[in-house]
Structure formats: structure tokens, C-alpha cells
Amino acid sequence: MTEQDLQRNLVTRVNVGDMLTRTAWRRPDHEAVVDGPRRLSYREFNAAVNRLANALLRNGYRRGEVLALVSGNSTEFLLTYYACAKTGVVCVPVNLAWGPRETAYVLDHSRSRGVVVESQLAGLVSAALDQLDDSAVTDVVVAHGTGAAWEASGSASWREFDDFVGAEGDAEPECFVEDRDPVSYLYTSGTTSAPKGVVSSHLAVYLESLNAPLVLGISERERAGVMMPLFHTAQLNGFTTGLFYMGGTAVLLRTFDPAALLATIESERLTEIFALPMMYRAMMDHDDIDKRDLSSLRLAIYAMAPMPDTDLRRAIEVFGCEFALGFGQTEMNPITTVFPPEYQLSHAGSVGLPVPNVQVGIMDDDGHLLPQGETGEIVYRGPHAMEGYLRNPEATAAAFAHGWFHSGDVGRFDADGLLWFADRKKDVIKTGGENVASIEVEKALYEAEPRIQEVVAVGLPHERWSEAITAVVTRKPGSDLSEEDVLAAARSRLPGFKVPKAVVFVDEMPRTATGKIQKNVLRDQYRDHFRND
């Protein structure tokens, strides 16, 4: 690469970090981030990103190297993500619901050279590194987080975040980064026990970031509550990078607490929030709902599943703002359709209209596109699709078969052009905002509890979780296996969010003529299991 190549690249490239740089030039004194008592203007935010980016370069990080990020919603999360983007380093946000085993897998599979971790999560990283015989991790950088005490372990160099950054200057780093270079690897459970690394390019995230401003009217006047986990692409790329692109303000919240969110809407005069249907229900049922001034709200976004019609009507009245649903998946970075405010009550249950830059089709098993009204697999085309699954060419080829990305979801289009989700072709349970592969739950139970004859994991409708993981079990002859035995076995092998919420014992499984267990029959048979839960 010549100096001329670099200069041309700096002018013409598509880079996620440049989105922040240009907003800082355009709106330097506007408030960018509110993180508890800490408030940063765009000038201050961008300067802090640049200092970290320059520290990465000083420590030898270069284009294509990998930095894992183990953090809740924090200023340091955002600084790390954008510093990686500006330098061409690939950021790997780690799901905080994972335990040491899954975290170790991601660090190893992604070949992470370094880790940025908040202090209260340092023990998780230490435990994960202890499970790796030959880790590529050489640096662990500990951010303040909650101020928890931590200890260095293993052979990696452990340093405080401020010490790592040191006295670096805040000049813009000038690094050659191409449009299709990866900005992140986001790991998703998929249909196997090992998480799959979704390779997201700068171009894909850049274009995805335009959707919320274009479709939902996100603007520089927005004050958005950033409460859903930033390690998930929905909050990160669906709604936060676009917010910074426009020059709005991100008010960070670490966890969902209905009283705290209601108080923050009032005190920070939030204009937009993003939450799950169960969270809106929890706020509406809270004693503080009538005590708080929510009049600043313009838009409430929800995801994971359509909101029940009765809840939606109540929410529109209680919050006094428009509601919209975002639908998609990690591999599309993530939003593919938006169910806009004007259709919420007249077409309740739909997942909406395709967003710009995404072509949505319905396909049969032979690769033929189906006409309106017919049901098949939902497939996508568009430049904000993933580049592929990291080091998994077979899964990548299958996902892009017939020249479309295969979602694994089944649906149809109605006469108004709205998409309706019907079922899942892939065996993934979407519970509490997380994707859980049923085969992983099943494998763990088979390994941990020898008294199980057969087990299948299905997602059943649940008011809080949207889908509650449920283990349907047949016992071995003569066994006295109990529900608590099964749950204890699950807890011994799985992180909490993957442990079934209930166990159903049956004498035999429903099967097809070829002997395959019919999970759809079980889902239909027990769909009311949690109705009175």
C-alpha cells in the first residue's frame, strides 16, 4: 500500500468510525453521551475515541487484528467500538449472559489478541482464559466499570484502561480500512451448540445505521434511552450507531428496572426508548407509571415479537407516543423490516415493511420465490447482510444458497405488502431477547441426566419471556426422574438464560411417518402451559 492509496482511502471509504468523526465536526458541542454523572459532548466523545485508537496503534494493533469487548452499557464500550472501527481492528462484543466456557470459545475462535473488560467482569475473563491452553490473548485492559476489585491472572498483560491509553493525543488516526473489512464479529447461538461468528463489514453497518433515521425519523433532536444490551446488534447497530450518525444523545442505562427507566424518561426528557414487550408491560404495571411525566416521548420501539393487541392499545394510551416494531436478525445487522406506527392497530401482529436497501422474499425448499399470500422461508438480499460466518464455510454456503440469505424463519406477505412471521424453520428459541439453540439444551440434558430417555426443547408463549424454554421429556423405564432433577441437570451445564423454565413429562413423543419428532405438535399441544404462570 502506498501513501497515495492511504490518502485516497481516507477520502472515499465507508467506515463506521468516520460516522462519529463527521458528527463531531458538525455538532461538536452537542451532548453525545450521558452515562450516570458523566456527560460528553461530541467533541469530547470523539477525542476520547481517538486517544484510545492511538493507544491501540502504539501497542501494535493493526488492521484485521481482533479485540474482544466484555462490557455492559458504558462509555468505555462505545469508545472501544469506535476506536476499533477507526483503526481497522475487529471488535468482538461478548454476550454477558455467557459463562466462562462460551466466553473462552469466543476468545479462542475469534483469535482475539486483546480484551477490554469492565472491572466487575474481570473474573469472567480470567476464568475463560484459564480454560484455554494456548490463548492468543496478550492484553487485558480493565475499565473502571462499577469499581470492583480485580486481580491479574495467566500470562496476559493486565492494565487499567487509563494506563493503557496514557497520555495519547486526540488527533484523528489515519489508517487504511476498506469498505468490506470487518468492523465486528458478533456471535450468535444459531442451531448448533457452538456460537457462530457473524462477520459484519463497515459497509453493512454503515448502511444499516441509516435505517432508523430514514424509517423512524431519528434526528439530531433525539434523546434516546440506550437500555438494551449494546453487545446485541439490535441496540448497537439498529438504533445507536444511527443515533450518533444523526447527532442525537444516548442516555446509557445498564439494566432494565421499570422504576429507573420511568424516572430517566422524566429527568432526561427522553424522546425515544427501545425495549421488549415484557418491559413495557412491567412499566405499565408499576406504581410509578402515573407519577412520572412521560410527555417528552415521541417514539417507543419494541422487538423480538409483535406486541399483543390489548397490550399495544394500552401502551399507546399510557405512554402517549407512537410505537414501532423492528424485526430482523444478527446476520442482517440486524433490521430487515419495520412495523411502522401507522399500521400498529390496523394490522396488529405483522412484522412490517422491508426497510430501504433490503429486498425480502418468500422461498420454497427448492429455491423458488413464492407469490404474495403463500407461506415459505423468509429470505433477504441487501448490502447490510453479513459477509459470512467466521471460519465456517459450510454454514456460510448454506445461508447464501440460491443467491439469497436464508433467515430460517417462515412467513408470508399480505395484500398490503406487510410481512407476517409464521414459524421457525431453524430450531432456535427466542427468549428474553436471547437466541437459544434447542439442540444445545437437549445435548446438555442428555449428557447431565442419564435417566432421560428422550428430550426436546421447545419455546412456548410466555408473558414475560415471549418464548419460555420448555423441556419435554420421556423417562427411562422405572425412572423416578423429577422436574427438579431435570432443571438441576440443566443448571449444571448451561448458563441461566438457557435453563428451561419448566419441564413437561410425556409417555411418548409425537412423530412423523419417518420417525422424526414433531416439535410443532408439542408447541401447539402445550402453547397454553404458561398462560396462568
C-alpha positions as CSV (number, residue, x, y, z in Angstrom):
1,M,0.0,0.0,0.0
2,T,1.4,3.4,-1.0
3,E,0.8,6.8,0.7
4,Q,-1.4,7.7,-2.3
5,D,-3.5,4.6,-1.6
6,L,-4.0,5.7,2.0
7,Q,-4.9,9.3,1.1
8,R,-7.5,8.1,-1.4
9,N,-8.9,5.6,1.1
10,L,-9.3,8.4,3.7
11,V,-11.4,10.4,1.3
12,T,-13.7,7.7,-0.3
13,R,-14.0,4.9,2.2
14,V,-17.1,3.7,4.1
15,N,-16.0,3.5,7.7
16,V,-18.2,3.3,10.8
17,G,-15.7,5.3,12.8
18,D,-15.9,8.2,10.3
19,M,-19.6,8.5,11.1
20,L,-18.7,9.7,14.5
21,T,-15.8,11.9,13.3
22,R,-18.1,13.8,10.9
23,T,-20.8,14.3,13.5
24,A,-18.2,15.7,15.9
25,W,-17.2,18.2,13.2
26,R,-20.8,19.1,12.5
27,R,-22.1,19.2,16.1
28,P,-19.1,19.5,18.4
29,D,-20.8,21.0,21.4
30,H,-24.0,18.9,21.4
31,E,-24.4,16.3,24.1
32,A,-23.5,12.9,22.8
33,V,-23.4,10.5,25.8
34,V,-24.9,10.5,29.2
35,D,-23.5,7.8,31.4
36,G,-24.7,8.4,35.0
37,P,-23.0,11.6,36.2
38,R,-20.6,11.6,33.2
39,R,-21.6,13.7,30.2
40,L,-19.7,14.0,27.0
41,S,-20.1,16.4,24.1
42,Y,-19.4,15.1,20.6
43,R,-16.1,16.9,20.6
44,E,-15.2,15.1,23.9
45,F,-16.5,11.8,22.8
46,N,-14.6,11.8,19.6
47,A,-11.4,12.9,21.2
48,A,-11.7,10.1,23.8
49,V,-12.2,7.6,20.9
50,N,-9.1,8.9,19.1
51,R,-7.0,8.7,22.2
52,L,-7.9,5.0,22.6
53,A,-7.4,4.4,18.9
54,N,-4.0,5.9,19.0
55,A,-3.2,3.8,22.1
56,L,-4.2,0.7,20.2
57,L,-1.8,1.7,17.4
58,R,1.0,2.5,19.8
59,N,0.6,-1.0,21.3
60,G,0.9,-2.6,17.9
61,Y,-2.7,-3.3,17.0
62,R,-3.3,-3.2,13.2
63,R,-6.0,-3.7,10.6
64,G,-7.6,-7.1,10.9
65,E,-6.4,-7.9,14.5
66,V,-9.1,-8.7,17.0
67,L,-10.1,-7.0,20.3
68,A,-12.8,-8.6,22.4
69,L,-15.1,-6.4,24.5
70,V,-16.6,-7.6,27.7
71,S,-18.7,-4.7,29.0
72,G,-22.2,-3.6,29.9
73,N,-23.7,-0.4,28.5
74,S,-20.9,2.1,29.3
75,T,-18.9,4.9,27.8
76,E,-15.9,2.5,27.5
77,F,-18.0,0.1,25.4
78,L,-18.7,2.9,22.9
79,L,-15.1,4.2,23.0
80,T,-13.8,0.7,22.3
81,Y,-16.2,0.0,19.4
82,Y,-15.5,3.3,17.6
83,A,-11.7,3.1,18.3
84,C,-11.6,-0.3,16.7
85,A,-13.6,1.0,13.7
86,K,-11.2,3.9,13.1
87,T,-8.1,1.6,13.2
88,G,-9.4,-1.4,11.3
89,V,-9.3,-3.6,14.4
90,V,-12.2,-6.0,14.6
91,C,-14.3,-5.6,17.7
92,V,-15.9,-8.7,19.3
93,P,-18.6,-7.7,21.8
94,V,-19.2,-10.7,24.2
95,N,-22.6,-11.6,25.4
96,L,-22.7,-11.0,29.2
97,A,-25.2,-13.8,29.7
98,W,-22.5,-16.3,28.7
99,G,-20.3,-18.1,31.3
100,P,-16.6,-18.9,31.1
101,R,-17.0,-21.8,28.7
102,E,-18.8,-19.9,26.0
103,T,-16.6,-16.8,26.6
104,A,-13.5,-18.9,26.2
105,Y,-14.8,-20.4,23.0
106,V,-15.4,-16.9,21.5
107,L,-11.9,-15.6,22.6
108,D,-10.3,-18.7,21.0
109,H,-12.4,-18.9,17.9
110,S,-12.1,-15.2,17.1
111,R,-8.4,-15.3,17.8
112,S,-8.7,-12.2,20.0
113,R,-5.4,-10.6,20.7
114,G,-6.7,-8.4,23.5
115,V,-9.7,-7.9,25.7
116,V,-11.3,-4.7,27.1
117,V,-13.3,-5.7,30.2
118,E,-15.1,-3.8,32.9
119,S,-13.7,-4.4,36.4
120,Q,-16.8,-6.3,37.7
121,L,-16.4,-8.8,34.8
122,A,-12.7,-9.3,35.1
123,G,-13.3,-12.6,36.9
124,L,-15.3,-13.9,33.9
125,V,-12.4,-13.2,31.6
126,S,-9.9,-14.7,34.0
127,A,-11.9,-17.9,34.2
128,A,-12.4,-18.0,30.5
129,L,-8.6,-17.6,29.9
130,D,-7.9,-20.4,32.4
131,Q,-9.8,-22.8,30.1
132,L,-7.6,-22.1,27.1
133,D,-4.3,-23.9,26.9
134,D,-2.9,-21.8,24.1
135,S,-4.7,-18.4,24.1
136,A,-3.8,-15.7,21.6
137,V,-4.8,-13.0,24.2
138,T,-1.8,-10.9,25.2
139,D,-3.5,-7.8,26.6
140,V,-6.4,-7.4,29.1
141,V,-7.4,-3.8,29.6
142,V,-9.6,-3.2,32.6
143,A,-12.1,-0.4,32.5
144,H,-13.5,1.1,35.7
145,G,-17.0,-0.2,35.4
146,T,-18.5,-0.4,38.8
147,G,-15.2,0.0,40.5
148,A,-14.9,-3.7,41.6
149,A,-11.6,-5.1,42.8
150,W,-9.8,-7.4,40.3
151,E,-6.7,-9.5,40.1
152,A,-4.4,-10.2,37.1
153,S,-4.1,-13.9,36.1
154,G,-2.5,-16.0,33.5
155,S,0.2,-14.9,31.0
156,A,-1.6,-11.9,29.5
157,S,-0.6,-8.4,30.5
158,W,-3.3,-6.8,32.6
159,R,-3.6,-3.0,32.7
160,E,-6.0,-0.3,33.8
161,F,-7.9,1.3,30.9
162,D,-6.5,4.8,31.8
163,D,-3.0,3.4,32.0
164,F,-3.4,1.7,28.6
165,V,-4.5,5.0,27.0
166,G,-1.9,7.0,28.9
167,A,-1.1,10.5,27.5
168,E,-2.1,9.7,23.9
169,G,-3.1,12.6,21.7
170,D,-6.5,13.0,20.2
171,A,-5.6,13.5,16.6
172,E,-7.6,11.5,14.1
173,P,-5.8,8.2,13.4
174,E,-5.2,7.7,9.6
175,C,-5.4,4.0,8.9
176,F,-6.2,2.2,5.7
177,V,-9.6,0.4,6.1
178,E,-11.6,-0.9,3.2
179,D,-15.4,-0.9,3.0
180,R,-15.8,-4.6,3.2
181,D,-13.3,-5.1,6.1
182,P,-15.0,-6.5,9.2
183,V,-15.9,-4.0,11.9
184,S,-17.1,-6.7,14.3
185,Y,-17.6,-10.4,14.9
186,L,-21.0,-10.9,16.6
187,Y,-21.5,-14.4,18.0
188,T,-24.9,-16.0,17.8
189,S,-26.0,-19.4,19.0
190,G,-27.6,-20.5,15.7
191,T,-28.6,-24.1,15.5
192,T,-25.6,-25.8,17.0
193,S,-24.1,-25.8,20.5
194,A,-21.1,-23.7,19.4
195,P,-21.8,-20.0,18.8
196,K,-21.3,-18.8,15.2
197,G,-19.3,-15.6,14.5
198,V,-21.2,-13.3,12.2
199,V,-18.7,-11.2,10.2
200,S,-20.2,-7.6,9.9
201,S,-18.5,-5.2,7.4
202,H,-18.1,-1.5,7.7
203,L,-20.3,-1.1,4.7
204,A,-23.1,-3.2,6.1
205,V,-23.2,-1.4,9.5
206,Y,-22.9,2.0,7.9
207,L,-25.9,1.3,5.6
208,E,-27.9,-0.4,8.4
209,S,-27.3,2.7,10.6
210,L,-29.3,4.8,8.1
211,N,-32.5,2.8,8.5
212,A,-33.6,4.2,11.9
213,P,-33.2,7.8,10.7
214,L,-34.9,7.1,7.3
215,V,-37.8,4.9,8.5
216,L,-38.3,6.1,12.1
217,G,-37.3,9.7,11.9
218,I,-34.4,9.5,14.3
219,S,-32.8,13.0,14.2
220,E,-30.3,15.3,16.0
221,R,-33.0,16.3,18.4
222,E,-33.4,12.7,19.7
223,R,-32.6,11.8,23.3
224,A,-32.6,8.1,23.3
225,G,-32.6,5.7,26.3
226,V,-29.9,3.0,25.5
227,M,-31.0,0.3,27.8
228,M,-31.0,-2.9,25.8
229,P,-27.5,-4.6,25.7
230,L,-25.0,-2.9,23.4
231,F,-23.4,-6.3,22.8
232,H,-26.5,-7.2,20.8
233,T,-26.7,-5.7,17.3
234,A,-30.3,-4.5,17.7
235,Q,-29.3,-1.9,20.3
236,L,-25.8,-1.3,18.9
237,N,-26.3,-1.1,15.1
238,G,-30.1,-1.0,14.9
239,F,-30.5,2.2,16.9
240,T,-27.3,3.6,18.5
241,T,-24.9,4.0,15.6
242,G,-27.7,5.7,13.6
243,L,-28.4,8.0,16.6
244,F,-24.7,9.1,16.6
245,Y,-24.7,9.4,12.8
246,M,-27.5,12.0,13.2
247,G,-26.1,13.7,16.2
248,G,-28.6,12.8,18.9
249,T,-27.9,12.0,22.5
250,A,-27.5,8.5,24.0
251,V,-28.5,8.1,27.7
252,L,-27.0,4.9,28.9
253,L,-28.7,2.5,31.3
254,R,-27.0,-0.7,32.5
255,T,-30.1,-2.8,33.2
256,F,-33.8,-2.7,32.9
257,D,-35.6,-1.5,36.0
258,P,-39.1,-0.2,35.4
259,A,-38.9,2.5,38.1
260,A,-35.4,3.7,37.0
261,L,-36.4,3.8,33.3
262,L,-39.6,5.8,34.1
263,A,-37.6,8.2,36.2
264,T,-35.0,8.6,33.5
265,I,-37.6,9.3,30.8
266,E,-38.8,12.2,33.0
267,S,-35.4,13.5,34.3
268,E,-33.5,13.3,30.9
269,R,-36.6,14.2,28.8
270,L,-36.1,11.1,26.6
271,T,-37.8,11.2,23.2
272,E,-37.2,7.6,22.3
273,I,-36.8,4.3,24.1
274,F,-36.2,0.7,22.9
275,A,-37.4,-2.3,25.0
276,L,-39.0,-5.7,24.8
277,P,-42.8,-6.1,25.0
278,M,-42.5,-7.6,28.5
279,M,-40.6,-4.5,29.7
280,Y,-43.4,-2.1,28.5
281,R,-45.8,-4.3,30.4
282,A,-43.7,-4.1,33.5
283,M,-43.6,-0.3,33.3
284,M,-47.3,-0.1,32.8
285,D,-47.9,-2.3,35.8
286,H,-45.5,-0.3,38.1
287,D,-46.9,2.0,40.7
288,D,-44.8,4.9,39.4
289,I,-46.4,5.0,36.0
290,D,-48.9,7.6,37.0
291,K,-46.4,9.7,38.9
292,R,-43.9,10.3,36.0
293,D,-44.1,12.9,33.3
294,L,-43.6,10.9,30.0
295,S,-44.7,13.7,27.7
296,S,-41.3,14.0,26.1
297,L,-41.6,10.6,24.5
298,R,-42.0,10.7,20.7
299,L,-41.4,7.0,19.9
300,A,-41.3,3.7,21.7
301,I,-39.6,0.8,19.8
302,Y,-40.0,-2.8,20.6
303,A,-38.5,-6.0,19.2
304,M,-38.4,-9.8,19.4
305,A,-42.1,-10.3,18.7
306,P,-45.3,-8.4,17.9
307,M,-47.0,-7.0,21.0
308,P,-50.4,-8.5,21.9
309,D,-53.1,-6.2,20.7
310,T,-54.5,-5.5,24.2
311,D,-51.1,-4.6,25.5
312,L,-50.3,-2.4,22.5
313,R,-53.5,-0.4,22.7
314,R,-52.9,0.1,26.5
315,A,-49.3,1.1,25.9
316,I,-50.1,3.7,23.2
317,E,-52.6,5.3,25.7
318,V,-50.3,5.1,28.7
319,F,-47.1,6.3,27.1
320,G,-48.8,8.8,24.8
321,C,-46.4,8.2,21.9
322,E,-46.1,6.3,18.7
323,F,-44.9,2.6,18.8
324,A,-42.9,0.7,16.1
325,L,-41.5,-2.8,15.9
326,G,-38.1,-3.6,14.5
327,F,-37.7,-7.2,13.0
328,G,-34.6,-8.9,11.7
329,Q,-31.5,-10.9,12.8
330,T,-27.8,-10.6,13.6
331,E,-26.8,-11.8,10.2
332,M,-28.5,-8.7,8.6
333,N,-27.0,-6.3,11.1
334,P,-30.0,-6.6,12.1
335,I,-33.1,-4.8,10.9
336,T,-34.9,-6.0,7.8
337,T,-38.5,-4.8,8.3
338,V,-40.1,-2.2,10.5
339,F,-43.7,-2.3,11.6
340,P,-44.4,1.4,11.5
341,P,-46.7,3.4,13.8
342,E,-49.5,3.9,11.2
343,Y,-50.1,0.2,10.9
344,Q,-49.8,-0.8,14.6
345,L,-53.5,-1.0,15.3
346,S,-55.0,-1.9,11.9
347,H,-52.5,-4.8,11.2
348,A,-51.6,-5.9,14.7
349,G,-49.4,-9.0,14.6
350,S,-47.4,-8.1,11.4
351,V,-43.7,-7.6,11.5
352,G,-43.9,-4.8,9.0
353,L,-42.5,-3.5,5.7
354,P,-39.0,-4.0,4.3
355,V,-36.5,-1.2,5.1
356,P,-34.5,0.6,2.4
357,N,-31.6,-1.5,1.0
358,V,-33.2,-4.8,1.9
359,Q,-35.1,-7.0,-0.5
360,V,-37.4,-9.5,1.2
361,G,-38.7,-12.6,-0.4
362,I,-40.5,-15.8,0.4
363,M,-38.9,-19.0,-0.9
364,D,-39.8,-22.7,-1.1
365,D,-37.4,-25.5,-0.3
366,D,-36.3,-25.8,-3.9
367,G,-35.2,-22.2,-4.2
368,H,-38.2,-20.8,-5.9
369,L,-39.7,-17.4,-4.9
370,L,-43.3,-17.6,-3.9
371,P,-46.1,-15.2,-4.7
372,Q,-47.9,-12.9,-2.2
373,G,-50.1,-14.9,0.2
374,E,-48.1,-18.1,0.1
375,T,-46.0,-19.3,3.1
376,G,-42.3,-20.2,2.9
377,E,-38.9,-19.3,4.2
378,I,-38.2,-15.6,4.6
379,V,-35.1,-14.7,2.6
380,Y,-33.1,-11.5,2.2
381,R,-30.8,-9.6,-0.2
382,G,-29.1,-6.4,0.6
383,P,-25.7,-4.8,1.3
384,H,-26.1,-4.8,5.0
385,A,-26.1,-8.6,5.1
386,M,-23.1,-10.3,6.9
387,E,-20.0,-11.2,5.0
388,G,-20.4,-14.8,6.3
389,Y,-19.8,-16.9,9.3
390,L,-16.2,-16.7,10.7
391,R,-14.2,-19.8,9.7
392,N,-17.4,-21.7,8.8
393,P,-17.6,-22.0,5.0
394,E,-20.2,-24.8,5.1
395,A,-22.7,-22.7,7.2
396,T,-22.0,-19.6,5.1
397,A,-22.7,-21.5,1.8
398,A,-25.9,-22.8,3.2
399,A,-27.0,-19.4,4.4
400,F,-26.4,-17.9,1.0
401,A,-27.9,-20.7,-1.1
402,H,-29.8,-19.7,-4.3
403,G,-28.4,-16.2,-4.0
404,W,-30.4,-15.1,-1.0
405,F,-29.7,-15.0,2.7
406,H,-31.8,-17.7,4.4
407,S,-33.3,-16.4,7.7
408,G,-34.6,-19.8,9.0
409,D,-37.9,-18.0,9.7
410,V,-41.1,-18.8,7.9
411,G,-43.7,-16.2,6.8
412,R,-45.8,-14.6,4.1
413,F,-46.7,-11.3,2.6
414,D,-50.2,-9.9,2.7
415,A,-52.0,-7.8,0.1
416,D,-50.7,-4.6,1.7
417,G,-47.1,-5.7,1.3
418,L,-46.7,-6.4,5.1
419,L,-44.7,-9.3,6.2
420,W,-46.2,-11.8,8.7
421,F,-44.0,-14.1,10.7
422,A,-45.4,-17.7,11.0
423,D,-42.9,-20.1,12.5
424,R,-39.2,-21.0,12.7
425,K,-37.6,-23.3,10.2
426,K,-34.4,-23.3,12.3
427,D,-34.7,-24.7,15.8
428,V,-33.9,-21.5,17.7
429,I,-35.9,-20.3,20.7
430,K,-36.1,-16.5,21.1
431,T,-36.4,-16.0,24.9
432,G,-36.0,-12.8,26.8
433,G,-34.1,-11.1,23.9
434,E,-31.6,-14.0,23.5
435,N,-31.4,-16.7,20.9
436,V,-31.0,-20.2,22.3
437,A,-30.4,-23.3,20.1
438,S,-32.7,-26.0,21.3
439,I,-30.1,-28.7,20.3
440,E,-27.7,-27.2,22.9
441,V,-30.3,-27.5,25.7
442,E,-31.1,-31.0,24.6
443,K,-27.4,-32.1,24.4
444,A,-26.7,-30.7,27.8
445,L,-29.6,-32.6,29.4
446,Y,-28.6,-35.9,27.7
447,E,-25.1,-35.5,29.0
448,A,-26.0,-34.5,32.5
449,E,-29.0,-36.7,33.3
450,P,-28.8,-40.4,32.4
451,R,-32.4,-41.1,33.4
452,I,-33.7,-39.1,30.4
453,Q,-34.9,-41.4,27.6
454,E,-35.7,-38.5,25.2
455,V,-35.8,-34.8,25.5
456,V,-36.7,-32.0,23.1
457,A,-36.6,-28.3,23.9
458,V,-39.3,-26.0,22.6
459,G,-40.3,-22.4,23.1
460,L,-43.7,-21.8,24.5
461,P,-45.6,-18.5,24.6
462,H,-44.9,-16.6,27.9
463,E,-46.0,-13.2,29.0
464,R,-42.5,-12.2,30.3
465,W,-40.1,-14.2,28.1
466,S,-42.0,-14.1,24.9
467,E,-40.9,-17.7,24.5
468,A,-40.1,-19.8,27.5
469,I,-37.6,-22.7,27.1
470,T,-39.5,-25.8,28.0
471,A,-38.0,-29.3,28.2
472,V,-40.4,-32.1,27.0
473,V,-39.1,-35.3,28.5
474,T,-39.7,-39.1,28.4
475,R,-38.2,-41.0,31.3
476,K,-36.3,-44.2,31.0
477,P,-38.4,-47.2,32.2
478,G,-38.5,-47.5,36.0
479,S,-37.1,-44.0,36.5
480,D,-38.3,-41.6,39.2
481,L,-36.9,-38.6,37.4
482,S,-38.5,-35.3,38.6
483,E,-38.8,-31.8,37.2
484,E,-36.2,-30.6,39.7
485,D,-33.8,-33.3,38.7
486,V,-34.0,-32.1,35.1
487,L,-33.6,-28.4,36.0
488,A,-30.7,-29.2,38.2
489,A,-29.0,-31.1,35.4
490,A,-29.6,-28.1,33.1
491,R,-28.2,-25.7,35.6
492,S,-25.0,-27.8,35.9
493,R,-24.2,-27.4,32.2
494,L,-25.9,-24.2,30.9
495,P,-25.9,-20.5,31.7
496,G,-29.0,-19.3,33.4
497,F,-30.8,-17.9,30.4
498,K,-30.6,-21.3,28.6
499,V,-32.0,-23.3,31.6
500,P,-35.6,-24.4,30.9
501,K,-38.4,-22.6,32.7
502,A,-40.4,-25.8,33.0
503,V,-40.4,-29.5,32.3
504,V,-43.2,-31.4,30.8
505,F,-43.2,-35.2,31.1
506,V,-44.9,-37.3,28.3
507,D,-45.2,-41.0,27.7
508,E,-44.1,-40.7,24.1
509,M,-43.2,-38.1,21.6
510,P,-45.3,-37.3,18.6
511,R,-43.5,-38.4,15.4
512,T,-43.8,-38.2,11.6
513,A,-44.2,-41.3,9.5
514,T,-40.4,-41.3,9.2
515,G,-39.9,-41.2,13.0
516,K,-38.9,-37.5,13.3
517,I,-40.2,-35.9,16.5
518,Q,-42.8,-33.3,15.7
519,K,-41.9,-30.2,17.7
520,N,-44.7,-28.2,16.1
521,V,-47.2,-30.6,17.6
522,L,-45.7,-30.2,21.0
523,R,-45.7,-26.4,20.7
524,D,-49.3,-26.5,19.7
525,Q,-50.3,-29.0,22.4
526,Y,-48.6,-27.0,25.3
527,R,-49.0,-23.5,23.9
528,D,-51.1,-22.5,27.0
529,H,-48.8,-24.1,29.5
530,F,-47.7,-20.7,30.9
531,R,-51.0,-18.9,30.4
532,N,-51.6,-18.6,34.2
533,D,-47.9,-18.6,35.2
